[in-house]
Amino acid sequence: MVSTSIRSGLHVASVAIGVVAASFSTQAAAINVTLPTTNIQANSQYTFNSDTQDLMQNMGISVRALGNSKQTTPGLWSFSMPVTDVSLSMSLLPLNISPTAGHASGSALGIYSEEGGLQLANFALDFKRNVLSADFISKAGTTRNFDVYNFNVEQGLHVSTSGGLSMQMSLTQMKLTTGAQSAFMQALVLPDYAIDVLGQLDFGRLDIKISPALRFNVSDKPYTATMAAPVPEIPSVGMLALGMFGIAIATRRKLNA
């Protein structure tokens, strides 16, 4: 006898594939659909740029997985975060499928310094603006749907219906928005010159892959924060490195002015 969870997963996968197939048989110019992906293999892999990781670690900043997120390799800031739904715009004439949004509800990352910290939770991708947003959580409170990163699309959406619906794409050059730079500064209690550094850092890439296989024990319930967490001491050499980096950026701007 098939269990309830398996039946539920099969139903979700079947509905997702059926909706896509049905869209190709209609004469509508474009159809917007949102596919629930909590019970199928839909994952995003967020990997920090190695230079950014080194600089942040030298400053005594740590990053850890929270909620649905899982660190995939010890010592490497690379985190798997289940995709809980994806929204697509689909048209038949001409044939086109493009992403409009996606969510990783229930996933979160904690970023901590000696004197402060923040959490990013319940991630959302907006492909119309090329912005990744999240709930921004700090001691000051929670800001919902806060714009965290701008990104570039390195590999556009690739869709295959062979053997079931599968999709994959890659986002790169994730950089803090102007608002996020200030918010990170305040929450992590960084020195004033860090603002020039934060604006230059590449915070990594996000690789997304969806396949028709089933998965279990993933919740799409939004992550709720708890800010209590042990944090390391900031080494003075790390702060010196940050200061030198900031001075170099400021000097380059003056020379280019």
Contacts in CASP RR format, 6 or more apart in sequence:
PFRMAT RR
TARGET T0000
AUTHOR 0000-0000-0000
METHOD contacts of the structure
MODEL  1
MVSTSIRSGLHVASVAIGVVAASFSTQAAAINVTLPTTNIQANSQYTFNS
DTQDLMQNMGISVRALGNSKQTTPGLWSFSMPVTDVSLSMSLLPLNISPT
AGHASGSALGIYSEEGGLQLANFALDFKRNVLSADFISKAGTTRNFDVYN
FNVEQGLHVSTSGGLSMQMSLTQMKLTTGAQSAFMQALVLPDYAIDVLGQ
LDFGRLDIKISPALRFNVSDKPYTATMAAPVPEIPSVGMLALGMFGIAIA
TRRKLNA
2 10 0 8 1.000
5 39 0 8 1.000
5 216 0 8 1.000
6 214 0 8 1.000
8 39 0 8 1.000
9 39 0 8 1.000
9 40 0 8 1.000
9 214 0 8 1.000
10 214 0 8 1.000
12 36 0 8 1.000
12 37 0 8 1.000
12 38 0 8 1.000
12 39 0 8 1.000
12 40 0 8 1.000
13 39 0 8 1.000
13 40 0 8 1.000
13 165 0 8 1.000
13 212 0 8 1.000
13 214 0 8 1.000
15 36 0 8 1.000
16 35 0 8 1.000
16 36 0 8 1.000
16 37 0 8 1.000
16 40 0 8 1.000
16 165 0 8 1.000
17 161 0 8 1.000
17 164 0 8 1.000
17 165 0 8 1.000
17 212 0 8 1.000
19 33 0 8 1.000
19 35 0 8 1.000
20 33 0 8 1.000
20 35 0 8 1.000
20 88 0 8 1.000
20 90 0 8 1.000
20 97 0 8 1.000
20 161 0 8 1.000
20 165 0 8 1.000
21 161 0 8 1.000
23 31 0 8 1.000
23 33 0 8 1.000
23 90 0 8 1.000
23 92 0 8 1.000
24 90 0 8 1.000
24 92 0 8 1.000
24 95 0 8 1.000
26 92 0 8 1.000
27 92 0 8 1.000
27 93 0 8 1.000
28 91 0 8 1.000
28 92 0 8 1.000
29 91 0 8 1.000
29 93 0 8 1.000
30 89 0 8 1.000
30 90 0 8 1.000
30 91 0 8 1.000
31 89 0 8 1.000
31 90 0 8 1.000
31 91 0 8 1.000
32 87 0 8 1.000
32 88 0 8 1.000
32 89 0 8 1.000
32 90 0 8 1.000
32 100 0 8 1.000
33 87 0 8 1.000
33 88 0 8 1.000
33 90 0 8 1.000
34 85 0 8 1.000
34 86 0 8 1.000
34 87 0 8 1.000
34 88 0 8 1.000
34 101 0 8 1.000
35 85 0 8 1.000
35 86 0 8 1.000
35 87 0 8 1.000
35 88 0 8 1.000
36 84 0 8 1.000
36 85 0 8 1.000
36 220 0 8 1.000
37 83 0 8 1.000
37 84 0 8 1.000
37 85 0 8 1.000
37 86 0 8 1.000
37 210 0 8 1.000
38 82 0 8 1.000
38 84 0 8 1.000
38 85 0 8 1.000
38 218 0 8 1.000
38 219 0 8 1.000
38 220 0 8 1.000
39 214 0 8 1.000
39 215 0 8 1.000
39 216 0 8 1.000
39 218 0 8 1.000
40 210 0 8 1.000
40 211 0 8 1.000
40 212 0 8 1.000
40 213 0 8 1.000
40 214 0 8 1.000
40 215 0 8 1.000
41 209 0 8 1.000
41 210 0 8 1.000
41 211 0 8 1.000
41 212 0 8 1.000
41 213 0 8 1.000
41 214 0 8 1.000
41 215 0 8 1.000
42 82 0 8 1.000
42 83 0 8 1.000
42 84 0 8 1.000
42 86 0 8 1.000
42 208 0 8 1.000
42 209 0 8 1.000
42 210 0 8 1.000
42 211 0 8 1.000
43 80 0 8 1.000
43 81 0 8 1.000
43 82 0 8 1.000
43 83 0 8 1.000
43 208 0 8 1.000
43 209 0 8 1.000
43 210 0 8 1.000
44 80 0 8 1.000
44 81 0 8 1.000
44 82 0 8 1.000
44 83 0 8 1.000
44 104 0 8 1.000
44 123 0 8 1.000
44 206 0 8 1.000
44 207 0 8 1.000
44 208 0 8 1.000
45 72 0 8 1.000
45 78 0 8 1.000
45 79 0 8 1.000
45 80 0 8 1.000
45 81 0 8 1.000
45 206 0 8 1.000
45 207 0 8 1.000
45 208 0 8 1.000
45 209 0 8 1.000
46 78 0 8 1.000
46 79 0 8 1.000
46 81 0 8 1.000
46 109 0 8 1.000
46 204 0 8 1.000
46 205 0 8 1.000
46 206 0 8 1.000
47 76 0 8 1.000
47 77 0 8 1.000
47 78 0 8 1.000
47 79 0 8 1.000
47 204 0 8 1.000
47 205 0 8 1.000
47 206 0 8 1.000
47 207 0 8 1.000
48 56 0 8 1.000
48 63 0 8 1.000
48 77 0 8 1.000
48 78 0 8 1.000
48 203 0 8 1.000
48 204 0 8 1.000
49 201 0 8 1.000
49 202 0 8 1.000
49 203 0 8 1.000
49 204 0 8 1.000
49 205 0 8 1.000
51 202 0 8 1.000
52 201 0 8 1.000
52 202 0 8 1.000
52 203 0 8 1.000
52 204 0 8 1.000
53 76 0 8 1.000
53 77 0 8 1.000
55 197 0 8 1.000
55 201 0 8 1.000
55 238 0 8 1.000
55 241 0 8 1.000
55 242 0 8 1.000
55 245 0 8 1.000
56 63 0 8 1.000
58 235 0 8 1.000
58 237 0 8 1.000
58 238 0 8 1.000
58 241 0 8 1.000
58 242 0 8 1.000
59 113 0 8 1.000
59 234 0 8 1.000
59 235 0 8 1.000
59 238 0 8 1.000
59 239 0 8 1.000
59 241 0 8 1.000
59 242 0 8 1.000
60 113 0 8 1.000
60 114 0 8 1.000
60 232 0 8 1.000
60 233 0 8 1.000
60 234 0 8 1.000
60 235 0 8 1.000
60 238 0 8 1.000
61 111 0 8 1.000
61 112 0 8 1.000
61 113 0 8 1.000
61 188 0 8 1.000
61 234 0 8 1.000
62 111 0 8 1.000
62 112 0 8 1.000
62 231 0 8 1.000
62 232 0 8 1.000
63 77 0 8 1.000
63 109 0 8 1.000
63 110 0 8 1.000
63 111 0 8 1.000
63 112 0 8 1.000
64 71 0 8 1.000
64 109 0 8 1.000
64 110 0 8 1.000
64 112 0 8 1.000
64 229 0 8 1.000
65 71 0 8 1.000
65 79 0 8 1.000
65 108 0 8 1.000
65 109 0 8 1.000
66 107 0 8 1.000
66 108 0 8 1.000
66 109 0 8 1.000
66 110 0 8 1.000
66 119 0 8 1.000
66 121 0 8 1.000
66 223 0 8 1.000
67 106 0 8 1.000
67 107 0 8 1.000
67 108 0 8 1.000
67 121 0 8 1.000
67 223 0 8 1.000
68 81 0 8 1.000
68 82 0 8 1.000
68 104 0 8 1.000
68 106 0 8 1.000
68 107 0 8 1.000
68 108 0 8 1.000
68 218 0 8 1.000
68 219 0 8 1.000
68 223 0 8 1.000
69 79 0 8 1.000
69 80 0 8 1.000
69 81 0 8 1.000
69 107 0 8 1.000
69 108 0 8 1.000
69 109 0 8 1.000
70 79 0 8 1.000
70 80 0 8 1.000
71 77 0 8 1.000
71 78 0 8 1.000
71 79 0 8 1.000
72 78 0 8 1.000
72 79 0 8 1.000
72 80 0 8 1.000
79 109 0 8 1.000
81 104 0 8 1.000
81 107 0 8 1.000
81 123 0 8 1.000
82 104 0 8 1.000
82 107 0 8 1.000
82 215 0 8 1.000
82 218 0 8 1.000
83 102 0 8 1.000
83 103 0 8 1.000
83 104 0 8 1.000
83 208 0 8 1.000
83 210 0 8 1.000
84 103 0 8 1.000
84 104 0 8 1.000
84 105 0 8 1.000
84 106 0 8 1.000
84 218 0 8 1.000
84 220 0 8 1.000
85 102 0 8 1.000
85 103 0 8 1.000
85 105 0 8 1.000
85 220 0 8 1.000
86 99 0 8 1.000
86 101 0 8 1.000
86 102 0 8 1.000
86 103 0 8 1.000
86 167 0 8 1.000
86 210 0 8 1.000
87 99 0 8 1.000
87 100 0 8 1.000
87 101 0 8 1.000
87 102 0 8 1.000
88 97 0 8 1.000
88 98 0 8 1.000
88 99 0 8 1.000
88 100 0 8 1.000
89 96 0 8 1.000
89 97 0 8 1.000
89 98 0 8 1.000
89 99 0 8 1.000
89 100 0 8 1.000
90 96 0 8 1.000
90 97 0 8 1.000
90 98 0 8 1.000
97 157 0 8 1.000
97 159 0 8 1.000
98 127 0 8 1.000
98 157 0 8 1.000
99 125 0 8 1.000
99 127 0 8 1.000
99 157 0 8 1.000
99 169 0 8 1.000
100 126 0 8 1.000
100 127 0 8 1.000
100 128 0 8 1.000
101 124 0 8 1.000
101 125 0 8 1.000
101 126 0 8 1.000
101 127 0 8 1.000
102 124 0 8 1.000
102 125 0 8 1.000
103 122 0 8 1.000
103 123 0 8 1.000
103 124 0 8 1.000
103 125 0 8 1.000
104 122 0 8 1.000
104 123 0 8 1.000
104 124 0 8 1.000
105 122 0 8 1.000
105 220 0 8 1.000
105 221 0 8 1.000
105 222 0 8 1.000
105 223 0 8 1.000
106 121 0 8 1.000
106 122 0 8 1.000
106 219 0 8 1.000
106 220 0 8 1.000
106 221 0 8 1.000
106 222 0 8 1.000
106 223 0 8 1.000
107 121 0 8 1.000
107 122 0 8 1.000
107 123 0 8 1.000
107 223 0 8 1.000
108 119 0 8 1.000
108 120 0 8 1.000
108 121 0 8 1.000
108 122 0 8 1.000
108 223 0 8 1.000
108 225 0 8 1.000
109 119 0 8 1.000
109 120 0 8 1.000
109 121 0 8 1.000
110 117 0 8 1.000
110 118 0 8 1.000
110 119 0 8 1.000
110 120 0 8 1.000
110 229 0 8 1.000
111 117 0 8 1.000
111 118 0 8 1.000
111 119 0 8 1.000
111 120 0 8 1.000
111 184 0 8 1.000
111 188 0 8 1.000
112 118 0 8 1.000
112 188 0 8 1.000
112 229 0 8 1.000
112 231 0 8 1.000
112 232 0 8 1.000
113 188 0 8 1.000
113 189 0 8 1.000
113 190 0 8 1.000
113 231 0 8 1.000
113 234 0 8 1.000
114 189 0 8 1.000
114 231 0 8 1.000
114 232 0 8 1.000
114 233 0 8 1.000
114 234 0 8 1.000
115 188 0 8 1.000
115 189 0 8 1.000
116 138 0 8 1.000
116 139 0 8 1.000
116 187 0 8 1.000
116 188 0 8 1.000
116 189 0 8 1.000
116 231 0 8 1.000
117 138 0 8 1.000
117 139 0 8 1.000
117 187 0 8 1.000
117 188 0 8 1.000
117 227 0 8 1.000
117 229 0 8 1.000
117 231 0 8 1.000
118 136 0 8 1.000
118 137 0 8 1.000
118 138 0 8 1.000
118 183 0 8 1.000
118 184 0 8 1.000
118 187 0 8 1.000
118 188 0 8 1.000
119 135 0 8 1.000
119 136 0 8 1.000
119 137 0 8 1.000
119 138 0 8 1.000
119 225 0 8 1.000
119 227 0 8 1.000
120 134 0 8 1.000
120 135 0 8 1.000
120 136 0 8 1.000
120 137 0 8 1.000
120 148 0 8 1.000
121 134 0 8 1.000
121 135 0 8 1.000
121 137 0 8 1.000
121 222 0 8 1.000
121 223 0 8 1.000
121 225 0 8 1.000
122 134 0 8 1.000
122 135 0 8 1.000
122 222 0 8 1.000
122 223 0 8 1.000
123 132 0 8 1.000
123 133 0 8 1.000
123 134 0 8 1.000
124 132 0 8 1.000
124 133 0 8 1.000
124 134 0 8 1.000
124 145 0 8 1.000
125 131 0 8 1.000
125 132 0 8 1.000
125 171 0 8 1.000
126 132 0 8 1.000
126 133 0 8 1.000
127 153 0 8 1.000
130 150 0 8 1.000
130 151 0 8 1.000
130 152 0 8 1.000
130 153 0 8 1.000
131 147 0 8 1.000
131 148 0 8 1.000
131 149 0 8 1.000
131 150 0 8 1.000
131 151 0 8 1.000
131 177 0 8 1.000
132 147 0 8 1.000
132 148 0 8 1.000
132 149 0 8 1.000
132 151 0 8 1.000
132 171 0 8 1.000
132 174 0 8 1.000
132 206 0 8 1.000
133 145 0 8 1.000
133 146 0 8 1.000
133 147 0 8 1.000
133 148 0 8 1.000
134 145 0 8 1.000
134 146 0 8 1.000
134 148 0 8 1.000
135 142 0 8 1.000
135 143 0 8 1.000
135 144 0 8 1.000
135 145 0 8 1.000
135 146 0 8 1.000
135 222 0 8 1.000
135 223 0 8 1.000
135 225 0 8 1.000
136 142 0 8 1.000
136 143 0 8 1.000
136 146 0 8 1.000
136 148 0 8 1.000
136 180 0 8 1.000
136 183 0 8 1.000
136 187 0 8 1.000
137 225 0 8 1.000
137 227 0 8 1.000
138 183 0 8 1.000
138 186 0 8 1.000
138 187 0 8 1.000
138 227 0 8 1.000
139 187 0 8 1.000
139 227 0 8 1.000
140 186 0 8 1.000
140 187 0 8 1.000
142 225 0 8 1.000
143 183 0 8 1.000
146 180 0 8 1.000
146 183 0 8 1.000
147 177 0 8 1.000
147 179 0 8 1.000
147 180 0 8 1.000
148 176 0 8 1.000
148 177 0 8 1.000
148 180 0 8 1.000
149 174 0 8 1.000
149 175 0 8 1.000
149 176 0 8 1.000
149 177 0 8 1.000
149 180 0 8 1.000
149 203 0 8 1.000
150 174 0 8 1.000
150 175 0 8 1.000
150 177 0 8 1.000
151 171 0 8 1.000
151 172 0 8 1.000
151 173 0 8 1.000
151 174 0 8 1.000
151 175 0 8 1.000
151 206 0 8 1.000
152 171 0 8 1.000
152 172 0 8 1.000
152 173 0 8 1.000
153 169 0 8 1.000
153 170 0 8 1.000
153 171 0 8 1.000
153 172 0 8 1.000
154 170 0 8 1.000
154 171 0 8 1.000
154 172 0 8 1.000
154 205 0 8 1.000
155 168 0 8 1.000
155 169 0 8 1.000
155 170 0 8 1.000
156 169 0 8 1.000
156 170 0 8 1.000
157 167 0 8 1.000
157 168 0 8 1.000
157 169 0 8 1.000
158 167 0 8 1.000
158 168 0 8 1.000
158 169 0 8 1.000
159 165 0 8 1.000
159 166 0 8 1.000
159 167 0 8 1.000
160 166 0 8 1.000
160 167 0 8 1.000
163 212 0 8 1.000
164 212 0 8 1.000
165 210 0 8 1.000
165 212 0 8 1.000
166 209 0 8 1.000
166 210 0 8 1.000
166 211 0 8 1.000
166 212 0 8 1.000
167 208 0 8 1.000
167 209 0 8 1.000
167 210 0 8 1.000
168 207 0 8 1.000
168 208 0 8 1.000
168 209 0 8 1.000
168 210 0 8 1.000
169 207 0 8 1.000
169 208 0 8 1.000
170 205 0 8 1.000
170 206 0 8 1.000
170 207 0 8 1.000
170 208 0 8 1.000
171 205 0 8 1.000
171 206 0 8 1.000
171 207 0 8 1.000
171 208 0 8 1.000
172 204 0 8 1.000
172 205 0 8 1.000
173 202 0 8 1.000
173 204 0 8 1.000
173 205 0 8 1.000
174 202 0 8 1.000
174 203 0 8 1.000
174 204 0 8 1.000
174 205 0 8 1.000
174 206 0 8 1.000
175 199 0 8 1.000
175 201 0 8 1.000
175 202 0 8 1.000
175 203 0 8 1.000
176 184 0 8 1.000
176 198 0 8 1.000
176 199 0 8 1.000
176 201 0 8 1.000
176 203 0 8 1.000
181 195 0 8 1.000
181 198 0 8 1.000
181 199 0 8 1.000
182 195 0 8 1.000
184 190 0 8 1.000
184 198 0 8 1.000
185 192 0 8 1.000
185 194 0 8 1.000
185 195 0 8 1.000
185 198 0 8 1.000
190 198 0 8 1.000
190 242 0 8 1.000
191 239 0 8 1.000
191 242 0 8 1.000
191 243 0 8 1.000
193 242 0 8 1.000
193 243 0 8 1.000
193 246 0 8 1.000
193 247 0 8 1.000
193 250 0 8 1.000
194 242 0 8 1.000
194 243 0 8 1.000
194 246 0 8 1.000
196 246 0 8 1.000
196 249 0 8 1.000
196 250 0 8 1.000
197 242 0 8 1.000
197 243 0 8 1.000
197 245 0 8 1.000
197 246 0 8 1.000
197 249 0 8 1.000
200 249 0 8 1.000
END
